[in-house]
Amino acid sequence: MIDFIAHNLAPIMFVTVMAMLLIGYPVAFTLAAGGLLFFVIGVELSHISSEIRLFWPLLQSHPERIYGIMYNDTLLAIPFFTFMGLILERSRMAEDLLDTIGQLFGPVRGGLAYAAVLVGALLAATTGVVAASVIAMGLISLPIMMRYNYNRGFATGTIAASGTLAQIVPPSLVLIVMADQLGRSVGDMYVGALLPALVIIAAYCLLVFAVTIFKPEWAPALPPETRKLGGGVMSLILLIAASVAIYFATYHTVFAEMRGEVRLVWAATTATIFALLFSLANRYLKLNILSRLAEQVVIVLIPPLALIFLVLGTIFLGIATPTEGGAMGAAGALLLAIVKRRLTFTVLKQALDATTKLSAFVMFILIGARVFGLTFYGINGNVWIEELLLALPGGEIGFLLTVTVIVFILGCFLDFFEIAFIMVPLLVPAAETLGIDLIWFGVILGINLQTSFLTPPFGFSLFYLRSIAPMKEWKDEVSGRILPAVKTTEIYKGAIPFIIIQFLMIILVISFPGLVTHYKKESTVNPSEVEINIPSFGSGNDGGPGFGLPGGLGSSPFSAPPGQSGGSDGGAQNNGLQLPGLGGLPPIGAPADAPEAAPQEQEQEQEQEQEQKPATPDLSQPPSFD
């Protein structure tokens, strides 16, 4: 029995710790306690199995490993993005966005559902926190959708699915943690995830459109009396056209001398500032050129879009690291809250409290994962996992499909932080052995975790929505009607179409890796055609220009003195500036068929060098002082 345990300690440890996590024990303490308990067992059984490489002094490495967590600059982006999202959420940005975009799409069937999807995408790109997005949209959108007779299952499914976009839309916290655990750049992870995220948003909108065609009673348009901003879409279109014209004009004239990406940034900034200033002037100077709808849409949409560009644009263009982008985003969120006069001491205190709790939560899980990892690697658990995964049939595709199923099941019970810190490091060696691009792998895992957040009965987004959806009949203050409660089964049914979209997206990304791997910038330079020309340092002796130094100071210190060649005897007449015995430097970039020295001359030079070497003294004889 002891021999069996010693030779199978890795699977026993893995199954035991995962079982404790699934039962519901606190993650950080379960990992740390499991790691220490099996460390003791491993040391005691190390004389039985050669696969166990644990010994007591190894525990002294824990302080340094824990310090390495706190020294990780990449993870510093987590509190920055969390703080930014919480400030924006508590400054009621989501409320403004939903109200304005709902008015914009109000005349269209399914307008409120389109608004929920688009606002979910905007909140995801500014907050990166699923709970904040789902709760904010549930509190604001769900009562309005129920008031205007939206199907309850369709409404709840749309809100829950739109809230989970924060899992995959940059600057997602999932992507930051995933990049850190995969050992890849956060910027590359963001660029790789952007196109799949846009495809998912488009698929959600397509589903809403399909519902409005086949089930129009599920998503009616807003009645005319509720459109308080009125019409005026044409003036919005004309303002957008004018801004686009300013963009192209400044791109090709004012900023024409700048680099491509810098020109794009300044031209887009100029056009955006024009639209915002024109809208503000129309409101406060009573110009009455723009409609109220166009004016409100521009004033409400541009600040969060500018914040998104401040964060993601600077990262994508290489101007800032993700950590620096998060810091700028946090500062920008505070500035927006101040401008809107919604930054109070209470809001600031709540945001700081929540950020500190989340950061401490992540830190403790990481410490527990480090303790677990030291023991698990010490008993060759990583080798066991890798061999198990590499033995799967189907090669790369079989590995990806199996991992997708495993992570999906775990995602129904565990938070994404726990999966990222426990499972992902164990999957990386097998993925690298199979030649899988790790950014591609990370995006697949991110979409997978987004799907698990939606899946009944354990999806976290469904729990968040259930916590704020009415559980009994309630009176709508605007219409005065008594509206029915939202059943849990209705929330589950409403999520199913979006879960199907998520699974199709996973299959699409696995089938077409180019959706993610476009982040790679392939070199167009052929190394065989590269020729290096070194400019002359001399005063023109070889036809090259001198550097303007007086007299002989403009000559190269590595060349022969005037009147002498750089031959093999140049070292005999060294003037203090030459390197002795170099025999002349060969030309760099010479053609491959340049004539080489004859073999006989090379042998003679080698014999001369051996003759010039001093004789090796015989250390067995006493020294001679002749």
C-alpha positions in Angstrom: 0.0 0.0 0.0 2.8 2.4 0.9 4.6 1.6 -2.4 1.4 2.3 -4.3 1.0 5.7 -2.6 4.6 6.6 -3.2 4.5 5.8 -6.9 1.1 7.5 -7.4 1.5 10.5 -5.1 1.0 13.0 -7.9 -2.5 11.9 -9.1 -3.5 11.3 -5.4 -2.5 14.9 -4.5 -4.2 16.4 -7.6 -7.5 14.6 -7.1 -7.6 15.3 -3.4 -7.0 19.0 -3.7 -9.5 19.4 -6.6 -12.1 17.5 -4.6 -11.6 19.8 -1.7 -12.0 22.8 -4.0 -15.2 21.5 -5.5 -16.6 20.8 -2.1 -16.3 24.5 -1.4 -13.3 25.0 0.9 -11.5 28.4 0.5 -9.2 28.2 -2.4 -6.1 29.8 -1.1 -6.1 27.8 2.1 -6.9 24.6 0.4 -4.0 25.0 -2.0 -1.5 25.9 0.7 -2.7 23.3 3.2 -2.7 20.6 0.5 0.8 21.6 -0.6 2.2 21.5 2.9 0.5 18.2 3.8 1.7 16.4 0.7 5.1 17.9 1.1 5.4 16.1 4.5 4.1 12.9 3.0 6.5 13.3 0.0 9.6 13.8 2.2 8.7 10.7 4.3 8.2 8.6 1.1 11.1 10.0 -0.9 13.3 6.9 0.0 10.7 4.6 -1.7 10.2 6.4 -5.0 12.9 8.0 -7.1 10.2 10.3 -8.6 9.8 12.2 -5.4 12.4 15.0 -5.1 11.4 16.6 -1.9 13.6 17.4 1.2 13.1 19.6 4.3 15.5 22.5 3.3 13.3 23.1 0.2 10.7 24.8 2.4 13.2 27.7 2.8 12.5 28.7 -0.8 8.9 29.7 0.0 9.8 33.3 1.1 11.6 34.0 -2.1 8.8 32.5 -4.2 6.2 34.6 -2.5 8.3 37.7 -2.9 8.4 36.9 -6.6 4.6 37.2 -6.7 4.6 40.7 -5.2 7.5 41.7 -7.5 5.4 40.9 -10.6 4.7 44.1 -12.5 2.2 42.5 -14.8 -0.3 41.7 -12.0 -0.2 45.3 -10.9 -2.6 46.0 -13.8 -5.3 44.0 -11.9 -6.0 46.6 -9.2 -5.7 49.5 -11.7 -8.3 48.1 -14.1 -10.6 47.0 -11.2 -10.4 50.5 -9.7 -11.2 52.1 -13.1 -14.2 49.8 -13.6 -15.6 50.4 -10.1 -15.3 54.2 -10.4 -17.1 54.2 -13.7 -19.8 51.9 -12.5 -20.4 53.9 -9.3 -20.4 57.2 -11.2 -23.4 55.9 -13.2 -21.8 55.7 -16.6 -23.7 52.5 -17.4 -27.0 54.3 -16.6 -26.2 57.1 -19.0 -25.0 54.7 -21.7 -28.1 52.5 -21.5 -30.5 55.4 -21.5 -28.9 57.1 -24.4 -28.3 54.1 -26.6 -31.8 52.8 -25.7 -33.2 56.1 -27.0 -31.1 55.8 -30.2 -32.3 52.3 -31.0 -35.8 52.9 -29.5 -37.7 53.0 -32.8 -36.2 49.7 -33.8 -37.6 46.3 -32.7 -35.3 44.9 -30.2 -33.7 48.3 -29.6 -33.3 47.7 -25.8 -31.6 44.4 -26.5 -29.2 46.0 -29.0 -28.5 48.6 -26.4 -27.8 46.0 -23.8 -25.3 44.2 -26.0 -23.5 47.4 -27.1 -23.4 48.8 -23.6 -22.1 45.4 -22.3 -19.3 45.6 -24.8 -18.5 49.2 -23.8 -18.6 48.3 -20.1 -16.4 45.3 -20.8 -13.8 47.5 -22.5 -13.8 50.0 -19.7 -14.4 47.9 -16.5 -13.2 44.3 -17.3 -15.3 43.1 -14.4 -18.1 40.6 -15.0 -20.0 41.2 -11.8 -20.0 45.0 -12.2 -21.3 44.7 -15.8 -24.1 42.2 -15.1 -25.4 43.9 -11.9 -25.3 47.4 -13.4 -27.2 46.4 -16.6 -29.6 44.1 -14.7 -30.6 47.0 -12.3 -31.1 49.5 -15.2 -32.2 47.5 -18.2 -34.2 44.6 -16.9 -37.0 46.8 -15.3 -37.3 48.8 -18.6 -37.4 45.7 -20.7 -40.1 44.1 -18.6 -42.1 47.4 -18.6 -42.3 47.3 -22.4 -43.3 43.6 -22.5 -40.0 42.0 -23.6 -39.9 38.2 -23.2 -38.4 37.7 -19.7 -36.1 34.8 -20.8 -34.8 36.7 -23.8 -34.2 39.8 -21.7 -32.4 38.0 -18.9 -30.3 36.0 -21.3 -29.2 39.1 -23.2 -28.2 40.9 -20.1 -26.3 37.9 -18.6 -24.5 37.2 -21.9 -23.6 40.9 -22.5 -22.2 41.1 -19.0 -19.8 38.1 -19.6 -18.2 40.0 -22.5 -15.9 41.4 -19.8 -14.2 38.0 -19.8 -12.9 38.3 -23.4 -13.1 42.0 -24.4 -9.7 43.7 -23.6 -8.7 44.9 -21.1 -10.2 41.8 -19.4 -8.7 40.7 -16.1 -8.9 37.2 -17.4 -6.6 38.0 -20.3 -4.1 39.7 -17.9 -3.9 36.7 -15.6 -3.8 34.3 -18.6 -0.9 36.1 -20.2 1.0 36.1 -16.9 0.5 32.4 -16.3 1.3 31.6 -20.0 4.5 33.7 -19.9 3.4 35.9 -22.8 2.9 39.6 -23.4 -0.4 41.1 -22.2 -0.4 43.4 -25.2 -0.2 40.4 -27.6 -3.0 38.7 -25.7 -5.1 41.8 -26.0 -4.5 42.1 -29.8 -5.1 38.4 -30.3 -8.4 38.5 -28.4 -9.8 41.6 -30.0 -11.1 40.1 -33.3 -12.8 37.1 -31.6 -14.4 39.5 -29.2 -15.8 41.6 -32.0 -17.1 38.5 -33.7 -18.9 37.4 -30.5 -20.5 40.9 -30.2 -21.6 40.7 -33.8 -23.1 37.2 -33.3 -25.1 38.5 -30.2 -26.5 41.3 -32.3 -27.3 38.8 -35.1 -29.2 36.7 -32.6 -31.2 39.8 -31.4 -32.0 40.5 -35.1 -33.2 36.9 -35.7 -35.5 37.1 -32.6 -37.0 40.4 -33.9 -37.7 38.6 -37.3 -39.1 35.3 -36.1 -40.5 36.3 -32.6 -41.3 40.1 -32.9 -43.5 40.0 -29.9 -40.5 39.1 -27.7 -38.7 42.4 -28.4 -41.1 45.2 -29.3 -40.0 48.8 -30.2 -40.4 51.5 -27.7 -43.7 53.4 -28.1 -43.3 57.0 -29.4 -44.3 58.7 -26.2 -41.3 57.2 -24.4 -38.7 58.5 -26.8 -37.9 61.7 -24.8 -35.0 62.7 -27.0 -37.2 62.6 -30.1 -35.8 61.9 -33.6 -32.9 63.6 -35.4 -30.8 60.7 -36.5 -29.9 62.6 -39.7 -28.1 65.3 -37.8 -26.1 62.6 -36.0 -25.1 61.1 -39.4 -24.1 64.5 -40.7 -21.9 65.2 -37.6 -20.2 61.8 -38.0 -19.6 62.5 -41.7 -18.1 65.9 -40.9 -15.8 64.3 -38.2 -14.7 61.6 -40.7 -13.9 64.4 -43.3 -11.8 66.2 -40.7 -10.0 63.0 -39.9 -9.0 62.4 -43.5 -8.1 66.1 -44.1 -5.8 66.4 -41.0 -4.3 62.9 -41.7 -3.2 63.9 -45.2 -2.3 67.6 -44.5 -1.6 68.8 -40.9 -0.1 65.5 -39.6 1.3 64.2 -43.0 4.9 64.4 -41.8 4.4 62.1 -38.8 4.7 58.3 -38.5 1.7 56.2 -39.6 0.3 55.3 -36.1 1.0 58.8 -34.7 -0.8 60.4 -37.6 -3.8 58.1 -37.0 -3.9 58.9 -33.3 -3.7 62.7 -33.8 -6.1 62.8 -36.7 -8.7 60.7 -34.8 -8.2 62.8 -31.7 -8.8 66.0 -33.7 -12.0 64.7 -35.3 -13.3 63.5 -31.9 -12.6 66.8 -30.2 -14.4 68.6 -33.0 -17.5 66.4 -32.5 -17.5 66.8 -28.7 -16.9 70.6 -28.8 -19.5 71.1 -31.4 -22.1 69.2 -29.4 -21.2 71.1 -26.2 -21.5 74.4 -28.1 -24.8 73.3 -29.5 -26.1 72.5 -26.0 -24.8 75.5 -24.0 -24.9 78.2 -26.7 -28.4 77.2 -27.8 -27.3 76.9 -31.5 -30.0 74.4 -32.3 -28.0 73.0 -35.2 -28.0 69.4 -33.8 -31.0 67.4 -32.6 -31.2 66.6 -28.9 -30.6 62.9 -29.8 -27.4 63.6 -31.7 -26.2 66.0 -29.0 -26.8 63.5 -26.2 -25.3 60.5 -28.1 -22.0 62.4 -28.7 -21.7 63.9 -25.2 -22.4 60.5 -23.5 -20.5 58.2 -25.9 -17.3 60.1 -26.5 -15.9 60.1 -22.9 -16.0 56.3 -22.4 -14.7 55.8 -26.0 -11.9 58.2 -25.3 -11.1 56.2 -22.1 -11.1 53.0 -24.1 -8.6 54.5 -26.5 -6.5 55.9 -23.7 -6.1 52.4 -22.3 -6.2 50.0 -25.3 -4.9 52.4 -28.0 -1.8 53.2 -26.1 -1.2 49.5 -25.4 -1.8 48.4 -29.0 0.4 51.2 -30.4 3.2 50.3 -28.1 3.1 53.6 -26.3 2.4 52.1 -22.9 2.6 48.7 -21.1 -0.6 47.2 -19.8 0.3 48.3 -16.3 0.9 51.8 -17.4 -2.3 51.7 -19.5 -4.3 50.6 -16.4 -2.8 53.5 -14.4 -3.9 55.9 -17.1 -7.3 54.3 -17.2 -7.7 54.7 -13.5 -6.7 58.4 -13.6 -9.0 58.9 -16.6 -12.0 57.3 -14.8 -11.4 59.7 -11.8 -11.2 62.6 -14.2 -14.5 61.6 -15.8 -16.2 61.2 -12.5 -15.0 64.7 -11.4 -16.2 66.3 -14.6 -19.6 64.7 -14.2 -19.6 65.9 -10.5 -20.2 62.3 -9.3 -16.9 61.7 -7.4 -17.8 61.7 -3.8 -15.8 60.4 -0.8 -18.3 57.5 -0.4 -17.8 56.5 -4.1 -14.0 56.7 -3.7 -14.0 54.7 -0.5 -16.2 51.9 -1.9 -14.1 51.6 -5.0 -10.9 51.4 -2.9 -12.4 48.9 -0.6 -13.5 46.6 -3.4 -10.2 47.0 -5.2 -8.2 46.1 -2.1 -10.4 43.1 -1.4 -10.0 41.7 -4.9 -6.2 42.4 -5.0 -5.8 40.6 -1.6 -8.0 37.7 -2.9 -5.8 37.3 -6.0 -2.6 37.6 -3.9 -3.7 34.9 -1.4 -4.7 32.5 -4.2 -1.3 33.1 -5.8 0.5 32.3 -2.6 -1.5 29.1 -2.1 -0.8 28.2 -5.7 3.0 28.7 -5.2 3.0 26.4 -2.2 0.9 23.8 -4.1 3.2 24.1 -7.1 6.4 23.5 -5.2 5.1 20.2 -3.9 3.4 19.1 -7.1 6.4 19.7 -9.2 8.6 18.0 -6.6 6.7 14.8 -7.0 6.8 15.0 -10.8 3.2 16.0 -11.0 3.9 18.2 -14.0 5.4 15.3 -15.8 2.4 13.1 -15.0 0.0 15.8 -16.4 2.1 16.3 -19.5 2.3 12.6 -20.3 -1.4 12.2 -19.7 -2.3 15.0 -22.1 0.2 14.0 -24.8 -1.2 10.5 -24.8 -4.6 11.8 -25.9 -5.6 10.8 -29.5 -6.0 13.5 -32.1 -2.8 15.4 -31.5 -3.3 19.2 -31.3 -7.0 19.2 -32.0 -7.6 16.3 -29.5 -5.7 18.2 -26.8 -7.6 21.4 -27.4 -11.0 19.7 -27.4 -10.2 17.7 -24.2 -8.8 20.8 -22.4 -11.9 22.8 -23.5 -14.2 20.2 -21.9 -12.2 20.0 -18.7 -11.9 23.7 -18.2 -15.6 24.2 -19.1 -16.6 21.7 -16.4 -14.3 23.3 -13.8 -15.5 26.8 -14.8 -19.0 25.8 -13.6 -17.6 25.4 -10.1 -14.4 27.4 -9.8 -13.7 31.1 -10.4 -11.4 32.0 -13.3 -8.6 33.1 -11.0 -8.5 29.6 -9.5 -8.5 27.9 -12.9 -5.8 30.3 -14.2 -3.5 29.8 -11.2 -3.9 26.0 -10.8 -4.7 24.5 -14.2 -3.1 26.7 -16.8 0.5 26.3 -15.6 0.0 22.5 -15.7 -1.3 22.7 -19.3 1.4 24.9 -20.8 4.2 22.3 -21.1 2.0 19.9 -23.1 0.7 22.8 -25.3 4.3 23.9 -26.0 5.4 20.3 -26.8 2.5 20.1 -29.4 3.6 23.4 -30.9 0.5 25.3 -30.0 0.7 29.1 -30.0 0.1 30.1 -26.4 -1.7 33.3 -27.2 -4.2 31.3 -29.3 -4.4 28.8 -26.5 -5.1 31.5 -23.9 -7.9 33.1 -26.0 -9.6 29.7 -26.4 -9.5 29.3 -22.6 -10.8 32.8 -22.1 -13.8 32.2 -24.4 -14.3 28.8 -22.7 -14.4 30.5 -19.2 -16.9 33.1 -20.6 -19.1 30.2 -21.7 -18.9 28.5 -18.3 -20.0 31.8 -16.7 -23.3 31.5 -18.6 -24.0 27.8 -18.2 -26.8 26.6 -15.8 -27.0 25.8 -13.1 -23.6 27.1 -11.8 -22.9 30.0 -14.1 -21.7 33.0 -12.1 -23.4 35.5 -14.3 -26.7 33.8 -13.8 -26.2 34.0 -10.0 -25.3 37.7 -10.3 -28.5 38.4 -12.3 -30.6 36.2 -10.0 -29.5 38.3 -7.1 -31.0 41.5 -8.5 -33.9 40.2 -10.6 -37.4 40.5 -8.9 -38.3 37.2 -7.2 -41.9 38.1 -6.6 -44.5 40.3 -8.2 -43.6 44.0 -8.2 -45.2 47.3 -9.1 -43.6 49.4 -11.8 -43.6 53.0 -10.7 -43.7 54.4 -14.2 -46.6 52.4 -15.7 -48.3 51.7 -12.4 -48.7 48.0 -13.4 -48.1 44.9 -11.3 -45.4 42.9 -13.2 -44.7 39.2 -12.6 -41.5 37.9 -11.0 -38.6 36.5 -13.0 -38.2 32.7 -12.5 -34.9 31.1 -12.3 -35.8 28.7 -15.1 -36.5 31.7 -17.3 -33.0 33.0 -16.7 -31.5 29.5 -17.5 -33.6 29.2 -20.7 -32.7 32.6 -21.9 -29.0 31.9 -21.6 -29.1 28.7 -23.8 -29.0 30.5 -27.3 -26.0 32.6 -26.2 -24.2 29.4 -24.8 -24.6 27.8 -28.3 -23.0 30.9 -29.9 -20.1 30.6 -27.4 -19.5 27.0 -28.3 -19.6 27.8 -32.0 -17.1 30.5 -31.4 -14.7 28.1 -29.6 -15.0 25.8 -32.6 -14.4 28.7 -35.0 -11.3 29.9 -33.2 -9.9 26.3 -33.0 -10.6 25.8 -36.7 -9.2 29.2 -37.8 -6.2 30.1 -35.7 -5.6 33.2 -37.8 -8.4 34.9 -35.9 -6.0 35.2 -33.0 -2.5 34.7 -34.5 -2.7 37.8 -36.6 -1.0 39.5 -33.7 2.3 38.2 -35.1 4.2 40.6 -37.2 6.1 38.5 -39.8 9.4 40.0 -41.0 9.5 40.8 -44.7 13.4 41.0 -44.8 15.3 38.2 -46.4 18.5 37.7 -44.2 20.5 36.5 -47.3 20.0 39.8 -49.0 21.2 41.9 -46.1 24.6 43.7 -46.7 26.3 45.7 -44.0 28.5 48.6 -45.2 30.8 50.2 -42.6 31.6 53.8 -43.3 35.2 54.9 -43.6 36.8 56.4 -40.5 39.7 57.7 -42.5 40.4 61.0 -44.1 39.6 59.7 -47.6 42.5 57.4 -48.3 40.1 54.7 -49.5 37.8 57.1 -51.3 35.5 57.5 -48.3 34.9 60.7 -46.5 36.7 61.5 -43.3 35.0 62.6 -40.1 36.6 66.1 -40.3 39.3 65.3 -37.7 42.6 67.2 -38.1 45.7 65.4 -39.5 46.0 61.7 -38.9 43.4 61.7 -36.1 40.7 61.0 -38.6 42.2 57.6 -39.5 41.1 54.4 -38.0 43.1 53.2 -35.0 42.9 49.7 -36.5 44.5 50.6 -39.9 48.1 50.4 -40.9 50.3 53.5 -40.7 50.6 55.5 -43.9 52.9 53.9 -46.4 52.5 50.4 -44.9 50.2 47.6 -45.8 48.1 45.8 -43.3 50.0 42.5 -43.9 50.9 39.8 -41.4 54.1 41.6 -40.4 52.3 44.8 -39.5 52.6 43.9 -35.8 56.4 44.2 -36.0 56.2 47.9 -36.5 53.4 48.7 -34.0 52.9 52.4 -33.5 50.7 51.9 -30.4 47.4 52.2 -32.3 47.4 49.0 -34.2 46.3 45.5 -33.1 49.4 43.3 -33.6 49.2 40.3 -35.9 45.7 40.8 -37.2 46.9 40.5 -40.8 44.3 43.0 -42.0 40.6 42.8 -41.3 38.5 41.0 -43.9 35.8 43.1 -45.7 32.3 42.8 -44.2 29.6 41.9 -46.6 32.0 40.4 -49.1 30.5 38.0 -51.7 30.4 34.4 -50.8 32.8 33.4 -53.6 35.7 35.6 -52.5 39.0 33.8 -52.9 40.5 32.2 -49.8 44.1 31.7 -48.8 45.8 28.6 -50.3 45.9 25.6 -48.0 49.8 25.6 -48.1 50.0 29.2 -47.0 47.6 28.5 -44.1 49.8 25.5 -43.0 52.9 27.7 -43.1 51.3 30.3 -41.0 50.2 27.7 -38.4 53.7 26.3 -38.2 55.1 29.9 -37.7 52.7 30.5 -34.9 53.6 27.2 -33.2 57.4 28.1 -33.5 56.7 31.6 -32.0 54.9 30.1 -28.9 57.3 29.8 -25.9 58.2 26.2 -24.9 56.2 24.7 -22.1 58.4 24.6 -18.9 59.0 21.2 -17.3 57.6 21.6 -13.8 59.2 18.4 -12.6 62.7 20.0 -12.7 64.0 22.7 -10.4 64.0 26.2 -11.9 67.2 27.4 -13.7 68.5 31.0 -13.0 71.0 31.2 -15.9 
